[in-house]
Amino acid sequence: IAMTIGFGGGPFIAGLVAQHVSRAELWPYVPQMVLAVIALFAIRRAGTNSAGVAAQKPPAQRAPADGELSKHLILVSVPFAPWVFGTAAIALAYLPALVAHRADSQPLTFAAVATAIPAYAGVMVQPLVARVGPRLRISLLAQAMVVVVLALVIAVWAASAATVWAVLVAAAALGAAYGIALFAGLADVQAIADPARLGVATSAFQAVSYLGFALPYLLTLSHSRLGWSPVTGLTAVLILAVVSAIWLGANANRATGRREGVASAR
């Protein structure tokens, strides 16, 4: 949640500054740099307690768990993780550009609002999925993929409508998908990883999740190289999301079995 607050606040503040001050290529970066300097001083006060974590278990005892963790990351996390920031990136960097010319005299203000909505939708939905998600009969990953698919359907509709309000609605839906996917992915990694390997597993998941930021570039490339319309490109992304959901569903039982095996070992 803390990460996502900055994720939405940065573009929002930068967009408003760029719209209402001179030299838009300079001043929007000043608040970010000030906060970065403050953060540099703040982290000097942070300690570390990770020195002895890796030594909690002998390597011989950790090896089998590491093997199961690697299989889980490859079969489950890799096809799932890119949708975390893939949904957010479409809302942040792709859809607003399609209708920015319809924002009258305030295109940067529109961009600021459009980029803040998905981030804060992601923040608001995470406590809700934390309370409601575990009570449902399907796994959190399956719930997240259902929301991802539905959000992409709305994104296809927004691209077809090509209006400011349709894009804002899609931004909220994609933001909710981002928040649920982030929560579900991290919860899944926490459930499968040994405590001594949780940092490594979380880092691997986050690294793969950032691949989703390539989606706007790939969509733009599909326009210039293949001649696809925004609706066609987003429909292709939607189909890929459905395929990912089917793959994750097919591997759900295997992943559940590994998780139960890890829990028994503990």
VEXDREN-2710 file (C-alpha; in Angstrom, 1 decimal):
% VEXDREN-2710
k/r/px/py/pz
1/ILE/0.0/0.0/0.0
2/ALA/2.8/2.4/0.9
3/MET/4.5/1.7/-2.4
4/THR/1.3/2.3/-4.4
5/ILE/0.6/5.6/-2.6
6/GLY/3.9/6.9/-4.1
7/PHE/3.1/5.2/-7.3
8/GLY/0.0/7.3/-7.7
9/GLY/1.0/10.4/-5.9
10/GLY/4.2/11.0/-8.0
11/PRO/2.4/11.3/-11.4
12/PHE/-0.5/13.1/-9.9
13/ILE/1.6/15.9/-8.4
14/ALA/4.0/16.0/-11.4
15/GLY/1.1/16.4/-13.8
16/LEU/-0.6/19.2/-11.8
17/VAL/2.8/21.0/-11.6
18/ALA/3.5/20.6/-15.3
19/GLN/0.0/21.9/-16.2
20/HIS/0.1/25.1/-14.1
21/VAL/3.8/26.3/-14.0
22/SER/6.2/27.3/-16.6
23/ARG/9.1/25.1/-17.7
24/ALA/7.2/21.8/-17.5
25/GLU/10.3/19.9/-18.4
26/LEU/11.9/21.0/-15.1
27/TRP/9.6/21.8/-12.2
28/PRO/7.6/18.6/-12.0
29/TYR/10.8/16.7/-11.1
30/VAL/11.6/19.0/-8.1
31/PRO/9.1/17.4/-5.6
32/GLN/10.4/14.0/-6.5
33/MET/14.0/15.0/-5.9
34/VAL/13.2/16.6/-2.6
35/LEU/11.4/13.5/-1.4
36/ALA/14.4/11.4/-2.6
37/VAL/16.8/13.4/-0.6
38/ILE/14.5/13.1/2.5
39/ALA/14.4/9.3/1.9
40/LEU/18.2/9.1/1.8
41/PHE/18.4/10.7/5.2
42/ALA/15.6/8.6/6.6
43/ILE/17.1/5.2/5.6
44/ARG/20.3/6.0/7.5
45/ARG/18.2/5.4/10.6
46/ALA/17.0/2.0/9.4
47/GLY/18.7/-1.0/10.8
48/THR/18.9/-4.6/9.5
49/ASN/18.1/-7.9/11.2
50/SER/18.7/-10.1/8.3
51/ALA/22.3/-11.1/9.0
52/GLY/21.5/-14.4/10.7
53/VAL/18.4/-15.3/8.7
54/ALA/20.1/-17.5/6.1
55/ALA/21.8/-19.4/8.9
56/GLN/18.6/-20.5/10.6
57/LYS/18.6/-23.8/8.7
58/PRO/21.5/-25.9/7.3
59/PRO/21.8/-25.8/3.5
60/ALA/21.0/-29.5/3.3
61/GLN/17.6/-28.9/4.9
62/ARG/16.9/-25.8/2.7
63/ALA/17.7/-27.5/-0.6
64/PRO/14.4/-29.4/-1.2
65/ALA/12.3/-26.4/-0.2
66/ASP/14.4/-24.3/-2.6
67/GLY/13.7/-26.8/-5.4
68/GLU/9.9/-26.7/-4.8
69/LEU/10.0/-22.9/-4.6
70/SER/11.8/-22.6/-7.9
71/LYS/9.2/-24.9/-9.6
72/HIS/6.4/-22.8/-8.1
73/LEU/7.9/-19.5/-9.2
74/ILE/8.4/-20.8/-12.8
75/LEU/5.0/-22.5/-13.2
76/VAL/2.8/-20.1/-11.2
77/SER/4.5/-16.8/-10.4
78/VAL/6.1/-16.2/-13.8
79/PRO/2.8/-16.4/-15.8
80/PHE/0.9/-14.5/-13.2
81/ALA/3.3/-11.7/-12.0
82/PRO/3.4/-9.6/-15.2
83/TRP/-0.3/-8.9/-14.9
84/VAL/0.3/-7.0/-11.7
85/PHE/1.9/-4.0/-13.4
86/GLY/0.6/-4.9/-16.8
87/THR/-2.8/-3.8/-15.8
88/ALA/-1.5/-0.7/-14.0
89/ALA/0.7/0.2/-17.0
90/ILE/-2.2/0.1/-19.4
91/ALA/-4.1/2.5/-17.2
92/LEU/-1.2/4.7/-16.6
93/ALA/0.7/5.0/-19.9
94/TYR/-1.6/3.7/-22.6
95/LEU/-5.3/4.5/-22.3
96/PRO/-4.9/8.2/-21.2
97/ALA/-2.7/8.9/-24.3
98/LEU/-5.6/7.7/-26.6
99/VAL/-7.9/10.4/-25.4
100/ALA/-5.6/13.2/-24.2
101/HIS/-6.5/15.3/-27.2
102/ARG/-10.1/15.3/-25.9
103/ALA/-9.2/16.8/-22.6
104/ASP/-9.7/20.4/-23.9
105/SER/-7.1/22.8/-22.4
106/GLN/-6.1/20.6/-19.5
107/PRO/-4.4/17.6/-21.0
108/LEU/-1.8/17.3/-18.2
109/THR/-4.4/17.7/-15.5
110/PHE/-6.3/14.9/-17.1
111/ALA/-3.1/12.8/-17.3
112/ALA/-2.5/13.4/-13.6
113/VAL/-5.9/12.3/-12.6
114/ALA/-5.9/9.4/-14.9
115/THR/-2.6/8.1/-13.5
116/ALA/-3.7/8.6/-9.9
117/ILE/-7.0/6.7/-10.2
118/PRO/-5.5/3.2/-10.8
119/ALA/-2.9/3.6/-8.0
120/TYR/-5.5/4.6/-5.4
121/ALA/-8.0/2.1/-6.6
122/GLY/-5.3/-0.5/-6.0
123/VAL/-4.7/0.9/-2.5
124/MET/-8.4/0.8/-1.6
125/VAL/-9.1/-2.7/-2.9
126/GLN/-6.3/-4.4/-1.0
127/PRO/-7.8/-4.3/2.5
128/LEU/-11.1/-5.5/1.0
129/VAL/-9.5/-8.5/-0.7
130/ALA/-7.6/-9.3/2.5
131/ARG/-10.9/-9.7/4.3
132/VAL/-13.1/-11.2/1.7
133/GLY/-10.7/-13.1/-0.5
134/PRO/-9.8/-16.0/1.9
135/ARG/-13.5/-16.7/2.4
136/LEU/-14.2/-17.5/-1.2
137/ARG/-13.8/-21.0/-2.5
138/ILE/-11.3/-20.2/-5.3
139/SER/-7.7/-19.2/-4.7
140/LEU/-6.6/-15.6/-4.5
141/LEU/-4.6/-16.0/-7.7
142/ALA/-7.8/-17.2/-9.5
143/GLN/-9.8/-14.3/-8.0
144/ALA/-7.1/-11.9/-9.2
145/MET/-7.1/-13.3/-12.8
146/VAL/-10.9/-13.1/-13.0
147/VAL/-10.6/-9.4/-12.1
148/VAL/-7.7/-8.9/-14.5
149/VAL/-9.8/-10.4/-17.4
150/LEU/-12.8/-8.3/-16.5
151/ALA/-10.7/-5.1/-16.2
152/LEU/-9.2/-5.8/-19.7
153/VAL/-12.7/-6.2/-21.1
154/ILE/-13.5/-2.7/-19.7
155/ALA/-10.2/-1.4/-21.2
156/VAL/-11.3/-2.8/-24.6
157/TRP/-14.6/-1.0/-24.3
158/ALA/-12.8/2.3/-23.2
159/ALA/-10.5/2.1/-26.3
160/SER/-13.6/1.6/-28.5
161/ALA/-15.5/4.5/-26.9
162/ALA/-12.4/6.7/-26.9
163/THR/-13.9/9.2/-24.4
164/VAL/-12.3/10.7/-21.3
165/TRP/-14.9/9.3/-18.9
166/ALA/-14.6/5.8/-20.4
167/VAL/-10.8/5.9/-19.8
168/LEU/-11.3/7.0/-16.2
169/VAL/-13.7/4.1/-15.6
170/ALA/-11.3/1.7/-17.1
171/ALA/-8.5/3.2/-15.0
172/ALA/-10.4/2.4/-11.9
173/ALA/-11.1/-1.2/-13.0
174/LEU/-7.5/-1.7/-14.0
175/GLY/-6.3/-0.2/-10.7
176/ALA/-8.5/-2.6/-8.8
177/ALA/-7.0/-5.5/-10.8
178/TYR/-3.5/-4.2/-10.1
179/GLY/-4.2/-4.1/-6.3
180/ILE/-5.8/-7.5/-6.1
181/ALA/-3.1/-9.1/-8.3
182/LEU/-0.3/-7.5/-6.2
183/PHE/-1.8/-8.7/-2.9
184/ALA/-2.6/-12.2/-4.3
185/GLY/0.9/-12.7/-5.8
186/LEU/2.7/-11.6/-2.6
187/ALA/0.4/-13.7/-0.4
188/ASP/1.0/-16.7/-2.7
189/VAL/4.8/-16.3/-2.5
190/GLN/4.6/-15.9/1.3
191/ALA/2.6/-19.2/1.5
192/ILE/5.0/-21.2/-0.5
193/ALA/8.4/-19.8/0.6
194/ASP/10.4/-20.9/3.6
195/PRO/10.9/-17.9/5.9
196/ALA/14.6/-17.9/5.2
197/ARG/13.9/-17.7/1.4
198/LEU/11.0/-15.3/1.5
199/GLY/13.1/-12.2/0.7
200/VAL/14.6/-13.9/-2.4
201/ALA/11.2/-15.2/-3.5
202/THR/9.5/-11.9/-3.1
203/SER/12.3/-10.2/-5.0
204/ALA/11.9/-12.7/-7.8
205/PHE/8.2/-12.1/-8.0
206/GLN/8.5/-8.3/-8.0
207/ALA/11.2/-8.5/-10.7
208/VAL/9.0/-10.5/-13.0
209/SER/6.0/-8.3/-12.2
210/TYR/7.8/-5.3/-13.6
211/LEU/7.9/-6.9/-17.0
212/GLY/4.2/-5.9/-17.2
213/PHE/5.4/-2.3/-17.8
214/ALA/6.4/-3.4/-21.3
215/LEU/2.7/-3.8/-22.3
216/PRO/2.1/-0.1/-23.4
217/TYR/5.3/-0.2/-25.5
218/LEU/4.2/-3.5/-27.1
219/LEU/0.8/-2.1/-27.8
220/THR/2.2/1.0/-29.4
221/LEU/4.6/-1.2/-31.4
222/SER/1.6/-3.2/-32.7
223/HIS/0.1/0.0/-34.1
224/SER/3.2/1.0/-35.9
225/ARG/4.5/-2.4/-37.1
226/LEU/1.3/-4.4/-37.5
227/GLY/-1.3/-1.7/-38.1
228/TRP/-3.5/-2.8/-35.2
229/SER/-6.0/-0.5/-33.7
230/PRO/-6.0/0.1/-29.9
231/VAL/-9.1/-2.2/-29.7
232/THR/-7.3/-5.0/-31.6
233/GLY/-4.2/-4.7/-29.5
234/LEU/-6.1/-4.7/-26.2
235/THR/-8.2/-7.6/-27.4
236/ALA/-4.9/-9.5/-28.0
237/VAL/-3.8/-8.7/-24.5
238/LEU/-7.2/-9.9/-23.2
239/ILE/-6.8/-13.2/-25.0
240/LEU/-3.4/-13.6/-23.5
241/ALA/-4.8/-12.9/-20.0
242/VAL/-7.5/-15.6/-20.6
243/VAL/-4.7/-18.1/-21.6
244/SER/-2.7/-17.2/-18.5
245/ALA/-5.8/-17.8/-16.3
246/ILE/-6.4/-21.2/-17.9
247/TRP/-2.7/-22.1/-17.4
248/LEU/-2.8/-21.0/-13.8
249/GLY/-6.0/-23.0/-13.3
250/ALA/-4.4/-26.1/-14.7
251/ASN/-1.5/-25.8/-12.3
252/ALA/-3.6/-24.9/-9.3
253/ASN/-3.8/-28.4/-7.9
254/ARG/-0.1/-29.0/-8.4
255/ALA/0.7/-25.7/-6.7
256/THR/-1.7/-26.4/-3.8
257/GLY/0.0/-29.8/-3.3
258/ARG/3.4/-28.2/-3.1
259/ARG/2.1/-25.6/-0.7
260/GLU/0.6/-28.3/1.6
261/GLY/3.9/-30.2/1.4
262/VAL/5.9/-27.2/2.5
263/ALA/3.5/-26.6/5.3
264/SER/3.8/-30.2/6.5
265/ALA/7.6/-30.0/6.3
266/ARG/7.5/-26.9/8.6
END
